[in-house]
Each structure stands twice: as C-alpha cells, then as structure tokens.
Amino acid sequence: FTYRSYSWFVDVDRLPVLPRIMRPLAVFRAADHLGDPGATIRSNVERFLRSREIEPDGGAIRMLTSARVFGHVFNPLTLFWCYRMSG
C-alpha cells in the first residue's frame, strides 16, 4: 500500500493564505483539526491543554497537518507542538 501526500508545518497564529486564485489548493479551518469549529485553532489547542491540566503560557503552537484542497480534507492525523515562552 502506497499513499503519496504532503503535509504543512505551520504556526497556528500565522496560517498561510494563498493568493485568491490559488486558495482552492490549500486552506486551513479549525473544523478540520481540533475542537470547536467556530473557534481558532490556537484557542482549541489551549482548551485541550487545560482539559489535561496543562496551563498554556502563550508560547508558539506549530501544527503538522494536511490542508483542505478543493473543498475536501483527508487528514488522518494532526500533530501539535507547543513551545513554552522563555522568560
């Protein structure tokens, strides 16, 4: 079994936005990844962390995932990296 795909490694606070003509090729929606589809991906990740008694501190959150392409998404796995702010 071979399945070819590509993934995006993105900052949830700076999701890529392609030029209008290319937007059908890649878009990111909270509904495709985690939690409340009406909230931001960041707020959904932070809510998930709090449910596990981990208090987020505002550090960067990165996501490895698939984008929605031509209105469809096949995203069997989204991985999140949460970085603590130094200080």
N, C-alpha and C positions, 0 to 999 in steps of 0.2 A: 504494500500500500504506500503510495507516494502522494503527498499533498503539498503543492507549492503555494506559498503565501508570503506576505511581507508584514512586518509589524512596525509600528511607530513608537518611539520612545520620546515622550513629550512631558513638558511641565504643565500640570493641570491649570495653572494660573495664566499660561501663555499658549493656549491651544492654537495650532496652526490654522490659518484661514487662507484658503487658496483664492486666487483671483476668481471673480464671478463665473467666468466661462468654464473654469476647471472645478468648481465646487461639487458637481456630482461625483467627482472622483475621490473625494475624501472629506468627511465631516465627522465631528465628534459630538455625541449627545449623551447627557448623563443617563438617559433611559437605557442606553446600550451597555452600561458598565456596573453601576452600583447604586442601590438605594432609590430615593425619591426622584422620579424623572423631571419634576419641576424645580429641583434644587441644582446647585452647581456640583460638579464632580468633587471639588475640594470639600464642600460642606458635607457631602455624603461620606467621604472618607473620614473626615473628622468625627462625624456622628458614629460611624462604625468603630473607630478607635475608642471613643468614650464608652460605647457599649461593652468594650473589653477592658474597661478601667484604665485606659491609657489616655492621658491628657495631652492633646496636641499643643504645640507651642508656637505655631505659625511658621515653622520651617517649610522648606520646599517639599512638594509632593510631585514625584515623577510617576508616569504610567507607561507601561509597555502593553500595547493593545493593537487591535485592528480597527481601522476606521470604517464608517458606513460608506459604502460605494454604490452609486446609482440607486440610493434609497434602501439598500439591503445591507444587513450586517451578519457576518458569521464570525462570532467572537467567542470561541470556546473557553478562553482564559484571558483575564486582565490581571496584570501584576502591578502592584503599587510599591514604591519606595518612598518612605517618609524620612526626611532628614531633620535632625534637631538643629535648632539655631544655636550658634555658639555665643557665649557671652558671659 
